[in-house]
Amino acid sequence: MTRRAKTIATLVLSIAMILGILAGCGTTPTNTPAPTSGATPTTAEKSPFELGKFDPPITMTAVSRVGDPVYLYNDTLNDNAHTRWALDQFGIRIEYVLEPADADSYRTKLQLMISSNETLPDVVVYTQDPVTVGQLIESGKFMPIMETYEKYAGTEYKKHAEANPQIFYPFMKDGVAYGIPILEYAHNADTLMWIRKDWLDALSLDIPKTVDDLEVVLQKFKYENPDGFTPEEVFPFTFSFKNGAKTWLSTMDWFFGAYGTVPMQWNPMPDGSLAYGSIQPGAKDALLKLKDWMDKGYIPQDVATWDEFTATQIFVQGKAGVIGGGNWVMDWPCNGVKAEFPDAEVVPVGLIAGPDGKMGATMDITAANGVMLINKDFAHPEAYWMYYNYLLENYANPPVGGVFEYGFAQGYDWEIIDGVPTNDKTKLKENGIDYDYSYFNFLTMMPGNPARIPSSYFDALIKLADGLDPVTPFEKRMAVERSLETRMAAKVIMAEADKRTQNAFTGAPTVTMTEKWSLLFQAELETYTKMLYGQVDAAGFDAFVANWLKDGGEQVTKEVNDWYKSVTD
Amino acid sequence: MNTRMWRNRKLHAGARRRNRETALSSLRRNWVLHLMVWPAVILFFIFSYLPMAGIVMAFQNFKPGLGFLNSPWVGLDQFRFLFGYDNFLKVLRNTLVFSLSKYVLNILIPFGFAILLNEVRNRRYKRTVQTIVYLPYFLSWVTLAGILLDMLSTQGLVNTVMARLGMERIMFLGDGFWFRLTVIFSDVWKSFGFNTILYLAALTTVSPDLYESAEIDGANRFRQTLHITIPSLVPITVVVATLALGGLLNANFDQVFNLYNPMVYEKADIIDTFVYRIGLLSGKYSLGAAVGLFKSFIGLILITISYRLAYRFTNYRIF
């Protein structure tokens, strides 16, 4: 009897344990509170949107910024300067239900959430790969946003969106837009050549204007190095090919531009169609020139194995004198060269001309970085617009005397020190405020400046480059944050904006692209790097182009052009 | 002698008697043991058996938004794509070049090293060597790849020394042949110390009596090694070799991914890196599942074969 009782007890215990474990694995019950339906608009009263505030407050679940958060004072994830402000200003109680540790785990978490049917946050921001964005939109869990855009988008936003309707293209499904693009500074991704001016001066050389000029410069940099390096130590021209010829740093698109094509993007052709830049005849000539320079020792032999950042290191070590990059490379990472060579003077250079006098480089005026998706079950899509509009109008380029004149929150990114308001980080630090971007977990996940007016950045930089005094708080901030080189680069880029080409294809990947693009791109990477080392010759490049077209490239080109026609008509 | 035989008989009798007992009474007698084993069984079920249901992905066009239940079925399309790809044979060959070389060297070198180390009489020296050689095992490939990329670059330490000695600089990671050598040897270097432990452990179980009697019979150290040490290592070697065979299509993603570049795709691209680029980066999870299934299937066949061979030739059953 007692035996049996024991047995039963064992079984019960075991089952209890099984259930316990299973319960832990099941889908977590949705304990995120459903958005409390806020102010029920009574007749003739103004809507919360018109009032600019929800009363009583509503809750909006969201995603906090990716990375290790740092908070000041007693702030926490859901109670900090930013969330208190949102509650106070808009009656929106932002509740962060996701706090991703890094970009990869965030992606995985989102994918798991949509495949296991978990409740998604009311607003989901995503700034990474288009593949995941496509999956999110395809999941059917987010609302079409055009209606909210028409009704609620502010003037700043509409101004940019109307001039650049393509910002919505990547988030379209069956002709309907499902994401609100987050605005970015225009031209921030434009690239140009940077050169060691102090070396040029020491060798009494002019700024190179053509590829031939550049060749002479490289030759002198290597064999008559002003810093006294031996030719064996100097490889004057550094770049990265590991991820392609057009990339975010150590890029080469401006060099290919001299041969009439911008690689890795879709360029408009004289006949009005779009063509892929990497397979144009110009690219072959550019590659042959690079191969020649590689043979002559002007290019580090290891470029094929270097990623974008690694390629900058030889420049930082002072053993290279030419590199490609955006307006900001002298803010980071190439400014590192000044640590060891305080006299190093690095200047941005205008586009160089190729043998036929052609010039070109990539351009980004679309200026969107990331997307905000709104849960289709969220009752107050206007809440996000209220938030974003307000920041665009008041914080992005704050007026003198505005609430955000010196920064977002007093005691965090600005403080009154000795009776003077200041946002100078060193001064703040001396007074015990160690500024960090992550004090404020803005919904748009943009570090530093959550709402960016596309034109404002270059406008301010150019003004400063022209020697004008900074007037607006935004200009003052740029004057503190951005180096002289960055300001010059902005001016150089804008002066030649008409020679630059924007990637004309901004749609979601086409059918054949999804299927074949990774293989086509792999062939491109292989051909490009191997040509550098002479393992593939001119005929090999032609064979690559022929195969590229045959293996799906032709079909992709057709689909891209169909898409282009459908949006330009 | 007599006592042992008697005890054996008694044991066998006990076993026979227990066989006759019903499952329930066995449960009653050993309920504590059952209680102890159940959590492990359950965890195993949840984390190893339940996920096997994910195999269905290999036959679907899986979309995260639709899940297993609603994703469209595509039959063998994923496999067709995989085997139909021109370069698949090349990728498979690369995988086998890496994994077979690593497989052989990762058995032979630890085996030989264990025997050599076993001959060392100075305990402290032996310990020190053992620790030094097994330390690299704990480095992650991300870290190690960074170090290798730097050391093996054309201006790196290795090439600088070679240039000083009047040799040609070699682009170790940009040339298919050298890339393969780098991958194979860095893998062996990283893991041989750790693998040696297993053999050393097996050697501690060899009875000193055997060596003593061999010495009396006039065998020198070399003879002893040949006729005692090596034969006593054969069973563990067979186990290691058989188990490792199951992973023959795993050529170590971490390592290759962190070291390779477009220059050497042709000789370096392995199944896993290929699937990562072609499948995962573009959201084709089904392709990944199909490849995983394919690899497990080959692994199963290889394990079965080697298990049978091991039994036939060494009369040794692993499980």
Contacts between the chains, C-beta under 8 A, distances in Angstrom:
chain1	res1	chain2	res2	distance
A	3	B	28	5.3
A	4	B	28	7.9
A	6	B	28	7.6
A	6	B	31	6.2
A	7	B	24	7.8
A	7	B	27	6.4
A	7	B	28	5.6
A	7	B	31	6.1
A	10	B	27	8.0
A	10	B	31	4.7
A	10	B	34	6.5
A	10	B	35	5.6
A	13	B	35	6.7
A	14	B	34	7.6
A	14	B	35	6.8
A	14	B	38	4.6
A	17	B	38	6.6
A	17	B	39	5.9
A	17	B	42	6.7
A	18	B	38	7.8
A	18	B	42	5.2
A	21	B	39	7.9
A	21	B	42	5.8
A	21	B	43	7.1
A	21	B	46	6.3
A	22	B	46	7.4
A	25	B	46	6.4
A	111	B	64	4.6
A	112	B	64	7.9
A	114	B	64	5.0
A	114	B	65	5.0
A	115	B	64	4.3
A	115	B	65	7.0
A	115	B	66	7.7
A	115	B	67	4.7
A	116	B	67	7.2
A	117	B	67	7.3
A	129	B	281	7.8
A	131	B	281	7.1
A	131	B	282	5.8
A	131	B	283	4.2
A	132	B	283	7.4
A	134	B	283	7.1
A	135	B	63	7.0
A	135	B	64	5.1
A	135	B	65	6.3
A	135	B	283	6.1
A	136	B	65	7.9
A	138	B	63	6.3
A	138	B	65	5.1
A	139	B	64	6.7
A	139	B	65	3.0
A	140	B	65	6.3
A	141	B	65	7.3
A	241	B	262	7.3
A	242	B	261	5.3
A	242	B	262	6.7
A	300	B	154	7.4
A	300	B	155	7.4
A	301	B	154	4.1
A	301	B	155	8.0
A	301	B	169	7.7
A	301	B	171	6.0
A	301	B	174	7.5
A	302	B	153	4.6
A	302	B	154	5.4
A	302	B	155	7.3
A	302	B	171	7.3
A	302	B	174	7.2
A	304	B	174	5.2
A	304	B	261	5.2
A	304	B	262	6.7
A	304	B	263	4.4
A	305	B	149	6.3
A	305	B	153	7.1
A	305	B	173	4.9
A	305	B	174	5.8
A	305	B	261	4.7
A	305	B	263	7.3
A	310	B	149	7.7
A	509	B	282	8.0
A	514	B	282	6.4
A	514	B	283	8.0
A	517	B	282	7.0
A	518	B	277	5.8
A	518	B	278	4.8
A	518	B	281	6.4
A	518	B	282	5.2
A	519	B	85	7.6
A	519	B	278	6.4
A	522	B	262	7.5
A	522	B	265	6.7
A	522	B	277	6.6
A	522	B	278	7.8
A	525	B	262	3.8
A	525	B	265	7.7
A	526	B	262	5.0
A	526	B	263	7.6
A	526	B	265	5.4
A	526	B	266	7.3
A	528	B	262	7.3
A	529	B	261	7.0
A	529	B	262	4.5
A	529	B	263	4.8
A	530	B	262	7.8
A	530	B	263	6.4
A	533	B	174	7.1
A	533	B	263	7.1
A	535	B	263	7.9
